[in-house]
């Protein structure tokens, strides 16, 4: 039995609230959806390093509203981060605060078809 969405969100919020204790730890996340095609496909596994150190074009895991999102950073303006899926329309992007980023993707295990 897998982890429920509610439990995953609780863990994500806990990590964000205690990020200094989890710094540089790694979590494994299964990609769901198609917004990051062709970089990430539904079912791929990504490894995310919990960090506050990220740059333009990094793929990051973040909390956006009530969702966990894996998207690419397209702009950094101080504490404001703009992210977008590689496979989404130009007008579809998220603006979040830096603290809502859990970490950055550093390894991708592609799902075999």
N, C-alpha and C positions, 0 to 999 in steps of 0.2 A: 504494500500500500504506500503510495507516494505522500509527500507533504502537501497539506491543503494550502490553498491560496492565502487564507487568513493566517495560518502559521508562518508562511513564508514572509508575509508583510510584517508580522510581529518581529520576526528575526531581523528583517531589513531595518526596521525602525530602531531596534535595539542596537544594531551595529552602528548606525548613524549617530545615535546618542552617545555611544561609547567608542567612537572611532579611534581615539588615541590608544586604546587597549588592543584594538584589532589591527592596527597599522601593519601593513605588509603581509598580513595573513591572506590566504587564497580561498576562494569559494568557487564551486563548480555550479554552473547554471545551464539549464537546457533552454535553447532558443525556441520560442513559440511565435509563429507569424512570419510574414513575408516583407516587412518594412525595410529590412536590411539587405535584401537581395542586390547584387549577387554575392556580397561579402559574407553574409550569414544566411543560412537556410533553416526552415522549420525543422527542428530535431537535432541541429548541430549542438555540440556541447562547448561552452566557453569557460575559460578559467579567468577569474576576475581577481586582481590584486586590490585589496582594500587600501586606499591611499587618498591623499589630498593633492597628490602631484600628478596633474594631467595637463595635456596641451591641446592646441588646435588640431583637429583631425583624429584625435584618439576616439576609440569606441569605448563607451562607458556604460555602466549599469547605474541607474538612478531611480529615485522615487519621484513620479510625476502624478500628483493627485493621489489616487488610490491604486495606481499601477506601478509595477516595476517595468522599466523600459531600458532596452539596450539600443542606443543610438549613437551617432557620431557627433562630436563637438564641432560646430561650424563657426562659433564666435565666442570669445571670452572678453567681457568688459567688466573688469573688477570682480565683484562678487556675483555678477549675472552671467549665466552660461546659456547659450542657445544651442540646441541639439536638433538633429533631423535624421530620419531614416534615409538610407541610400536609395531606397526604392519608393520614396514618397514625393508627392507634388511639391514644388518650391514653396507654396504657401502653407504647407503642413510642417510646422516646427514647434518645438517646446522651448519656453524660456523658464529657467529654474534658477534657484540660488545655488551657489557652490556647495553648500552643506548637504544638499539633497543627492549629491553624487556619492555612491557607495565605493566605487573603484573603477579601474580600467581593465579592459580585456587585454590579456597578454598572450593568450594561446587559444586556438580554435581547433577543435576536433570535428572534422566534417563528417556528417552522416553519410554512410555509404548507401547508395540506391541499389 
